[in-house]
């Protein structure tokens, strides 16, 4: 995840969403841009996007798991960037 390459989506109801991190192929975690209280799994394919709301506590676990995965594979830059997002969002 590169801080200079932030990704945003427009949710039909909740407005601008900020990409927190990728989860798996074609699936990413997003949060509302300003309050960072609502979280969504966003799944995308050729034809559409789908938004699946998740609880804040579940989103936190997802990011913690992603941090562990990045540390395990030695992706230091991605790890540091996601750690900064984690601190801003959950602490």
N, C-alpha and C positions, 0 to 999 in steps of 0.2 A: 504494500500500500504506500503510495507516494503522496505526501502532503501537498505537493504542487499539482497533483492530478486528482482533485476532489471530484466526486461524482454526486449528482443530484438527480432526483426524479420528482415529477409532479404527481401527487396522489389526488384522485378526484375529489376527496372529501377533506383531507387533512393538509393539503397544500404541499409545500416543498419538503422533500425528505433528503437526508444526508446519508450517504453510504458509509456504514461503520466498517464492514469487512466482508470479503467473500466467505461463503460457507462451503460450497461445493460447486461443481460445474452447474452453471445457469441458476445459482441460488446465492443470494446475498442478504446481509442484514442491513436494514436502514432504520433511521430514527427521524422523528420530526425535527426540523432544523433548529427551531428556536427554543422550545421547551425541553426537548430530548426526553420526553416522558412516554411517548408512544413508540413502539417498535414493531417492525414488520419484517417477515421473510418475504423477499421479492424473488419470484421465480420468473424467468424469461425464456421464451423460445422464439422461433421465427415469427409467430403470429401475434403474440400478446404478452402482457405482463400480468402476473397475479400477485395480489397482496394478501399475506396471511398475518393477522395481528398476533403478537406474542406478548407475554407479560414481561415487565422490566427485569424481574429476577431470572427468568429464562434467558432473556437476551444477555444478561450479565454472564451467565454460565456458558453460553455459546462463545462469547468473546474470550472468556478465560480459557476455554478449550482451544480456541484458535491460537491464543498466545502460547500455550504449551506446545502446540503443533509447530508453530514457527520457530520456537526455541529449539525443539528437537531436531528440526531439519537444518538449523543453522542460518536461517534467513534473518540476519541481524538487523538490517535496515527496516524490513517489514515489521519485525518484532518491536523495534523502538518506536516506529510510527504508530502502530496499533496500541502500544502501551500508553502513549500520550493521549490517544483518543479514549482509551479505557479510563484513564484518570480524569479527563475532562467530563466524561459522561456519567461515570458511576461513583465518583468519590467527592 
